[in-house]
Amino acid sequence: MSMLGKIRAGAALVICGGLLAACGNDRGVSQNREALLEITGLVKTAVQNKLSGAPEAPAPDAVDPAQAVAAAMQAVPDVPLILAMMESSGATSVMGVYNVNGRDVTWVTQAKQTLTLRDGVLVATRGLGGDLMSLEEGSLVSLLKARRGGTVQKTYRFLDGEDNTARLPLTCQVEVQGREHVVSGEVSAQTTVMRETCETGGAPITNVYWVDGAGRVVQSFQWASSYVGNVIIRQLRF
């Protein structure tokens, strides 16, 4: 089987690898899902503290990300995986790669909901309702890879209620916020925290990226649309 075929097969296997309650009523499944929700709750708290400037509370010793995602890592070895959480609903999924098109990697859940990342930047969603159809990210990826600040011109595109494409052009400021160590699945990296603030004429949109020494986004907090809201994404395996 080709690597892409193996990755696609893994996308289906991982959801039933012991992490989502929909795949069974086994007590271990439930415990793993609860552990994942605890972890993503900690990520959410850490991100919110990062945005507000509040000090981050230490994670409880009992919460071990490596143990929480072990079922998925064992079920689908040697293929890339991410953990995604919808902030608005708290829904959590471990996702496998469905398609690779140049720099765009599309990750899929068992329910065929997808996130498309371009070098770690969220550029499209499908199946979530009020989806992000596309994003012109401007120079954002270049700034993230270089781990430096700057100004970015971006354009979001969404479908409105009449299936017409609505454009949202934004000017965004990218700033370096400091350094943090990120451990998630098989990923353990010292990262540069990059904060992106986009002016909308109302409440600003804020995205946060944790970028490793190779210029890869290993964790992020990204706005998808007014309907979907923010998505927390953690790389479990490259």
RAWOSUL-V183468 format. One line per field, one symbol per residue. phi: phi as a letter, one per 30 degrees, with the letter a starting at -180 (. if undefined). psi: psi as a letter, one per 20 degrees, with the letter a starting at -180 (. if undefined). A space follows every 10 residues. Layout:
# RAWOSUL-V183468
phi: ???
psi: ???
This chain:
# RAWOSUL-V183468
phi: .ddddddddd eddddcdjcc dddlceeddd dddddddddd dddedddddd ddiddddddd ddcbedddce dddddbdibd bbcbbdddci dbbcbcdcab bidccccbcd didbbccchj cdcabbicih dddabcdice edddddhbdl cbcbbcbbdd dcicdccbdb cbccbdckbb ccbahccbbd bcdcccccdc jbddcbcbbc cddcicdcaa bbdcadddic bcbbdcad
psi: prgggggghh hghhhjjjip hiirjphhgg ggghgghggh hggggggghg hijqqpqqqq hioohghhjh gghhhnqkqq qqpppohhij ppqpqrphqp ncipppqqrh jjqqpppoki poiqqqjipl qohrpoicjg gggghilqra ppoqoqpqpa ijkqppqnpq pqppqpiaqq pppocjpoqp qppppppppi icpqppqppo paijjpoiqr oppgrhghbq ppppphp.
